[in-house]
Every structure is written in structure tokens, then in C-alpha cells.
Amino acid sequence: MNLQQLSQNLNILTRNVGAFIRHESENFDRSKIEMKGFNDLVSYVDKQAEEKLVEGLKTLLPEAGFVTEEGTETTKGERFNWIIDPLDGTTNFTHGLPVYCVSVGLTDGDEVVVGTVYDPNRDECFSAYKGGGAFCNDNPIHVSEVPALKGGLIATGFPYYDFGLMQQYLEVMSAFMQKSHGVRRLGSAALDLVYVACGRVEGFFEYNLNAWDVAAGVLIVKEAGGHVSKFTEGGDYVFGREVVASNGQIHAEMLETIAAHWKEPFQ
């Protein structure tokens, strides 16, 4: 399997699906929003975008299975699996806030080997394949060279339905606010990750995530020279529900800051 060619074809597919999402955003009817759970929104755009991705991905790698957010395809592959978030940032999308993206990663066993995150509003296609580096619109990208947390900008995501660890989270966020240039919450974990990869922010942390939120982004960070872990080093940060990504130079400081306030791991 040629990972470079697969990555290029994936970029084309995600751009096409992103164009569909961007078109639908122009006249989106908020009465068509559905609720999967408390504050967990979905629309026909999410579902149709996922169907388009699944259809296209089946032709790119017929032997691969799927892990999809909206459950339009649930067949698992023995070796390869596409991990799909057709519209990361659905709440932003439904409110007309132009911060959302398409995110698709391919796993070979437990390892992500191809990933693309496409932002249709900025027409930015972030991509990577194992060993091939990271790119934005075919231009190489790299994490920032900021050497310490005090000079960095940090991204995170706020809990929106599971508030059981809220106090710990607020303590962690408060510490980062005081130790860095600031904390930002965009509402799309996939975009947070690729912004680490291209140096717009130095670090990102969040808990209660799903694999489709991070699979593509973590590969892009790593191929851009960054570092990814759970809230402690080691463990499965794709399916482990928590992630810390950084430019590498501030990673130890980020883990120390989290450890000082995060007393019980997310389960």
C-alpha cells in the first residue's frame, strides 16, 4: 500500500465533502438539528457527509473497516480501519460559527498511518502519512520552537455534557492561564491538534474525547515534529479518551501542570 498516494486521494475526498458542508452551511435550517444526548447535537449534514466519506473510502481501500461517529457504517476491518468524524465542531456549525472541519484517520492495527483534517471555511487541508511529514495545502508544516510554557498559547476543550470532573478541569485550566500566554477553546479538537502541528498554538489538552476526534490530528502533530500522550506518558491516546499534544519542548511542563491538579484519571 502506497501511503503517500492514499493520503493524496484522501485529501481530495475530504475537500469534496468539505465543499458539501460549506454549501449546506449557507442556508442551514436549525430546526433540523437532532439531539443524540444532552448538548450532543447532530444534523442531516453530519450524516450525509459521513455517508459520502464512507462511499469514497470504500473505493480507496476496499479491505478497510470503519469507526464512524454517526454510525452510518460499523463494519470493522481485520487490519485497517478508517476513523471518521464527518463534521468536528457540529455545535459551531449549527450556530453559524465557522470553526469546524472534516477529520479522517486510517489505522493499521493500533497505529494511525494516514490522517487528513480539512477546514472548508479557510480552505486548509492538513495531512500526514507515517514517515512522510505533515502538510497544509501541500506545504510542509512544523510545530513551533517556543521553548517554555510561559511563551506558549494553549488550546483546550470544555466539557459539554459530562461535568463530573469539572472542578479538577477548572483548576487545570486556571493553572495554564497563569503559566502561559493564554488558553483558547475553539470547539473542534481536530482543529486544535492541527494548530499545534502548524505552530499556531504550542499545546492542546482535553479529556472525554473519542477516537474520531483525534485520530487524524495526532498523526499530523507527530509528523510535524510534535509530541502526543495521555495526561501521563504512555497509554492509548487515540482510544483512551484523553490527550495532550504539544510542540515537544513544553510537553513535560504541560504534564506537570495537569498532574498537580488532576487527581483521578478519566475513566
C-alpha positions, 0 to 999 in steps of 0.5 A, spaced: 500 500 500 502 506 497 501 511 503 503 517 500 498 516 494 492 514 499 493 520 503 493 524 496 486 521 494 484 522 501 485 529 501 481 530 495 475 526 498 475 530 504 475 537 500 469 534 496 465 533 502 468 539 505 465 543 499 458 539 501 458 542 508 460 549 506 454 549 501 449 546 506 452 551 511 449 557 507 442 556 508 442 551 514 435 550 517 436 549 525 430 546 526 433 540 523 438 539 528 437 532 532 439 531 539 443 524 540 444 526 548 444 532 552 448 538 548 450 532 543 447 535 537 447 532 530 444 534 523 442 531 516 449 534 514 453 530 519 450 524 516 450 525 509 457 527 509 459 521 513 455 517 508 459 520 502 466 519 506 464 512 507 462 511 499 469 514 497 473 510 502 470 504 500 473 505 493 480 507 496 481 501 500 476 496 499 479 491 505 478 497 510 473 497 516 470 503 519 469 507 526 464 512 524 461 517 529 454 517 526 454 510 525 452 510 518 457 504 517 460 499 523 463 494 519 470 493 522 476 491 518 481 485 520 487 490 519 485 497 517 480 501 519 478 508 517 476 513 523 471 518 521 468 524 524 464 527 518 463 534 521 468 536 528 465 542 531 457 540 529 455 545 535 459 551 531 456 549 525 449 549 527 450 556 530 453 559 524 460 559 527 465 557 522 470 553 526 469 546 524 472 541 519 472 534 516 477 529 520 479 522 517 484 517 520 486 510 517 489 505 522 493 499 521 492 495 527 493 500 533 497 505 529 494 511 525 498 511 518 494 516 514 490 522 517 487 528 513 483 534 517 480 539 512 477 546 514 472 548 508 471 555 511 479 557 510 480 552 505 486 548 509 487 541 508 492 538 513 495 531 512 500 526 514 502 519 512 507 515 517 514 517 515 512 522 510 511 529 514 505 533 515 502 538 510 497 544 509 495 545 502 501 541 500 506 545 504 510 542 509 508 544 516 512 544 523 510 545 530 513 551 533 520 552 537 517 556 543 521 553 548 517 554 555 510 554 557 510 561 559 511 563 551 506 558 549 498 559 547 494 553 549 488 550 546 483 546 550 476 543 550 470 544 555 466 539 557 459 539 554 455 534 557 459 530 562 461 535 568 463 530 573 470 532 573 469 539 572 472 542 578 479 538 577 478 541 569 477 548 572 483 548 576 487 545 570 485 550 566 486 556 571 493 553 572 495 554 564 492 561 564 497 563 569 503 559 566 502 561 559 500 566 554 493 564 554 488 558 553 483 558 547 477 553 546 475 553 539 470 547 539 473 542 534 479 538 537 481 536 530 482 543 529 486 544 535 491 538 534 492 541 527 494 548 530 499 545 534 502 541 528 502 548 524 505 552 530 499 556 531 498 554 538 504 550 542 499 545 546 492 542 546 489 538 552 482 535 553 479 529 556 472 525 554 474 525 547 473 519 542 477 516 537 474 520 531 476 526 534 483 525 534 485 520 530 487 524 524 490 530 528 495 526 532 498 523 526 499 530 523 502 533 530 507 527 530 509 528 523 510 535 524 515 534 529 510 534 535 509 530 541 502 526 543 500 522 550 495 521 555 495 526 561 501 521 563 506 518 558 504 512 555 497 509 554 492 509 548 491 516 546 487 515 540 482 510 544 483 512 551 479 518 551 484 523 553 490 527 550 495 532 550 499 534 544 504 539 544 510 542 540 515 537 544 519 542 548 513 544 553 510 537 553 513 535 560 511 542 563 504 541 560 504 534 564 506 537 570 501 542 570 495 537 569 498 532 574 498 537 580 491 538 579 488 532 576 487 527 581 483 521 578 484 519 571 478 519 566 475 513 566 
